[in-house]
Amino acid sequence: MSKNTTIKVSKKTLEKLHRLAGELIKERGKRVTLEGAINYLLEEKQKDTDKNSSKSLKLKQDRKKFLELLEETVEGAGPDDFKEYDFEDIGV
C-alpha cells in the first residue's frame, strides 16, 4: 500500500476542514495541513472517549460505594425504627 491515499469529501466538508486548519494556524502560529486538521479532530475524539471512560469508571465506583452504604447497619436501630409512616393520620 502506498504512503498516501485519496479520500473523497464533499465541498462543504472540505471548506470546514480548511476553516479548521485556518483556526489551528492562528492558534499554533505555524502551517497546518488538512491532514493535521484531521489528526486534530481524531485526537479530540480520543480525548472525549478517554474522558467518558473515566467518568463511567467513577460512576461505577460511586454506585458501588452507595450500595455498600445502603447495606451498612446502623447501630442502635432496630426493625421498629424502619416502619412505614401512616399518612392517614395527617390533619386528623
C-alpha positions in Angstrom: 0.0 0.0 0.0 1.3 3.4 -0.8 2.2 6.0 1.7 -0.6 8.4 0.7 -4.2 7.9 -0.3 -7.1 9.9 -1.6 -10.3 10.4 0.2 -13.5 11.9 -1.3 -15.3 14.5 0.7 -18.0 17.0 -0.2 -17.1 20.6 -0.9 -18.9 21.6 2.3 -16.7 19.2 4.3 -13.6 20.4 2.6 -14.5 24.0 3.4 -15.0 23.1 7.0 -11.6 21.4 7.1 -9.9 24.5 5.6 -11.6 26.6 8.2 -10.4 24.3 11.0 -6.9 24.4 9.5 -7.1 28.2 9.5 -8.1 28.3 13.2 -5.3 25.9 14.1 -2.8 28.1 12.2 -4.0 31.1 14.2 -3.8 29.1 17.4 -0.4 27.5 16.8 1.2 30.2 14.7 2.5 27.7 12.1 1.3 26.0 9.0 -1.2 23.2 9.4 -2.2 20.8 6.6 -5.5 19.2 6.1 -4.0 16.0 7.4 -3.0 18.0 10.5 -6.6 19.2 10.9 -8.0 15.6 10.5 -5.4 14.4 13.1 -6.5 17.2 15.4 -10.1 16.0 15.1 -9.2 12.4 15.7 -7.1 13.4 18.8 -10.0 15.4 20.2 -12.4 12.5 19.7 -9.9 10.2 21.5 -9.7 12.7 24.4 -13.5 12.7 24.7 -13.6 8.9 24.6 -11.0 8.7 27.4 -12.8 11.4 29.5 -16.1 9.5 29.1 -14.4 6.2 30.0 -13.0 7.7 33.2 -16.4 9.2 34.1 -18.0 5.8 33.6 -15.5 4.2 35.8 -16.0 6.9 38.5 -19.8 6.4 38.2 -19.4 2.6 38.7 -17.2 3.2 41.8 -19.7 5.7 43.3 -22.6 3.4 42.6 -20.7 0.5 44.4 -19.9 2.7 47.4 -23.5 3.9 47.6 -24.8 0.3 47.6 -22.3 -0.6 50.3 -23.6 2.3 52.4 -27.2 1.0 52.0 -26.1 -2.4 53.2 -24.4 -1.0 56.3 -26.2 -1.5 59.5 -26.9 1.4 61.9 -26.0 0.8 65.5 -29.0 1.2 67.8 -31.6 1.0 65.0 -34.0 -1.9 65.1 -36.8 -3.1 62.9 -39.3 -0.8 64.7 -37.3 2.2 63.5 -38.0 1.3 59.9 -41.8 1.1 60.0 -43.7 2.7 57.1 -45.2 6.0 58.1 -49.1 6.0 58.3 -50.2 9.0 56.2 -53.8 8.5 57.1 -53.4 10.4 60.4 -52.4 13.7 58.8 -54.8 16.5 59.7 -57.0 14.4 62.0 
